[in-house]
Amino acid sequence: LRYALLYLFCSFCVTFSYLTFLLCLNFYLSSRPLSLVFRDLLGQSSTKEEELSLLMSKVDDVLNSVVRQCSFDRFEELVHTARAKGELSAEELDGYWMEALREYYGKEGDAGGDSPFDSYDDASHLWSYVPHFHHVPFYVYSYAFADLVVGTLYNSFLTNKEGFEGRLLALLEAGGTKDFEAALSPFGLDPTSPTFWEDALDAHLGELLNEAEKIAKDLGYVD
């Protein structure tokens, strides 16, 4: 029952993300057509440096809510699988944390890897500060789930604006009465597709990275 209630709560979290997106959309459709909060701020940048800073801040937000949370979920998978065979020491938990960290961020830069971090020194105990692991196991996936789904919905809005608000309102009104596949079908999205989550990440993050890379090249920061 505890976990059934937990997953129900997770669905509320996702629905709240939908609702937040809708409120932003409604406000900016009425006051600044086809613009959302971030794009509005980006358009007000006075320099390329400021624009790049905003883009990278947004990229960091997406990485935090998607990649980082997925690595948390992977850590929990490793720990609970091992825990089924017996109790675990703090050192073993540290090891599973570092395994998940390297799976999602790569080998540290100082060791010749491609991680954005030069070193993972003093990172092995960071699992201990995340309260979700103790109080709501396997909750963290919902952050990545919500962020990516909202990203796909925004991409749907950009490519098919006609009737979008009505479709989103219908989705919210349905609540939990529709399964995930049926809920996204009106938007032309198919979550059963093997590439759905990859496409979602590309739609949500890809454009931001492309813009940031172009500006960084223009400014001479990268070749």
MOZI-V123068 format. One record per residue. PHI is phi in radians with two decimals (NA if undefined). PSI is psi in whole degrees, -180 to 180 (999 if undefined). Layout:
PHI/PSI ; PHI/PSI
This chain:
NA/-40 ; -1.01/-46 ; -1.30/-30 ; -1.11/-43 ; -1.17/-36 ; -1.07/-48 ; -1.21/-30 ; -1.11/-42 ; -1.12/-38 ; -1.05/-39 ; -1.16/-33 ; -1.14/-37 ; -1.05/-45 ; -1.12/-44 ; -1.06/-38 ; -1.11/-38 ; -1.09/-42 ; -1.00/-46 ; -1.13/-43 ; -1.03/-44 ; -1.04/-44 ; -1.12/-43 ; -1.09/-43 ; -1.07/-44 ; -1.09/-47 ; -1.03/-44 ; -1.11/-47 ; -1.39/-24 ; -1.16/-33 ; -1.46/-29 ; -1.88/-38 ; -2.38/92 ; -0.88/137 ; 1.02/29 ; -2.23/142 ; -1.98/172 ; -0.92/-52 ; -1.12/-45 ; -1.11/-34 ; -1.14/-46 ; -1.11/-41 ; -1.08/-39 ; -1.19/-20 ; -1.60/2 ; -1.06/135 ; -1.60/-19 ; -2.41/161 ; -1.13/-35 ; -1.10/-42 ; -1.16/-40 ; -1.10/-43 ; -1.14/-39 ; -1.07/-43 ; -1.13/-43 ; -1.08/-45 ; -1.19/-32 ; -1.13/-40 ; -1.19/-41 ; -1.03/-44 ; -1.05/-39 ; -1.06/-44 ; -1.16/-43 ; -1.07/-38 ; -1.17/-42 ; -1.51/-15 ; -1.96/-69 ; -1.11/-48 ; -1.09/-45 ; -1.19/-35 ; -1.15/-36 ; -1.17/-36 ; -1.06/-45 ; -1.10/-40 ; -1.10/-41 ; -1.02/-45 ; -1.10/-40 ; -1.05/-46 ; -1.09/-44 ; -1.18/-48 ; -1.20/-33 ; -1.12/-44 ; -1.24/-36 ; -1.14/-26 ; -1.10/-19 ; -1.74/-6 ; 2.64/175 ; -1.20/152 ; -2.01/145 ; -1.50/166 ; -1.08/-36 ; -1.14/-37 ; -1.19/-39 ; -1.09/-41 ; -1.00/-43 ; -1.13/-42 ; -1.17/-35 ; -1.10/-45 ; -1.21/-34 ; -1.09/-47 ; -1.14/-39 ; -1.06/-45 ; -1.28/-31 ; -1.07/-39 ; -1.69/-26 ; -1.96/-9 ; 1.54/175 ; -1.25/140 ; -1.02/147 ; -1.04/-39 ; -1.15/-18 ; -1.74/13 ; 1.53/12 ; -1.58/-176 ; -1.91/17 ; -1.15/149 ; -1.22/-10 ; -1.79/133 ; -1.20/-35 ; -2.57/151 ; -1.89/24 ; -0.99/135 ; 1.13/20 ; -1.67/-13 ; -1.17/-22 ; -1.66/3 ; -1.16/-19 ; -1.03/-28 ; -1.27/-16 ; -1.63/-5 ; -1.57/106 ; -1.16/-25 ; -0.99/-36 ; -1.09/-31 ; -1.57/-38 ; -1.80/-33 ; -2.41/72 ; -0.96/140 ; 1.09/25 ; -1.40/-30 ; -1.09/-24 ; -1.05/-28 ; -1.12/-27 ; -1.15/-47 ; -1.14/-43 ; -0.99/-51 ; -1.12/-45 ; -1.11/-42 ; -1.24/-40 ; -1.13/-43 ; -1.11/-36 ; -1.10/-40 ; -1.19/-36 ; -1.16/-40 ; -1.13/-39 ; -1.13/-37 ; -1.10/-39 ; -1.09/-42 ; -1.16/-35 ; -1.62/-18 ; -2.62/75 ; -1.23/-30 ; -1.07/118 ; 1.34/8 ; -1.10/-45 ; -1.08/-40 ; -1.11/-40 ; -1.15/-39 ; -1.22/-39 ; -1.07/-41 ; -1.10/-39 ; -1.08/-46 ; -1.17/-40 ; -1.12/-32 ; -1.23/-23 ; 1.00/-129 ; -1.70/19 ; -1.42/-12 ; -2.03/146 ; -1.32/171 ; -1.05/-43 ; -1.10/-46 ; -1.18/-34 ; -1.15/-37 ; -1.63/-11 ; -0.97/-43 ; -1.06/-18 ; -1.63/4 ; 1.31/21 ; -1.88/139 ; -2.17/97 ; -1.20/-9 ; -1.46/-10 ; -1.15/137 ; -1.05/-23 ; -1.78/8 ; -0.99/-51 ; -1.27/-34 ; -1.13/-43 ; -1.13/-38 ; -1.10/-43 ; -1.16/-40 ; -1.14/-42 ; -1.16/-36 ; -1.43/-41 ; -1.89/-31 ; -1.00/-46 ; -1.11/-40 ; -1.08/-44 ; -1.15/-41 ; -1.08/-44 ; -1.12/-44 ; -1.12/-42 ; -1.12/-39 ; -1.11/-46 ; -1.16/-40 ; -1.05/-39 ; -1.18/-43 ; -1.05/-34 ; -1.48/-5 ; 1.39/16 ; -1.33/-30 ; -2.35/161 ; -1.37/999
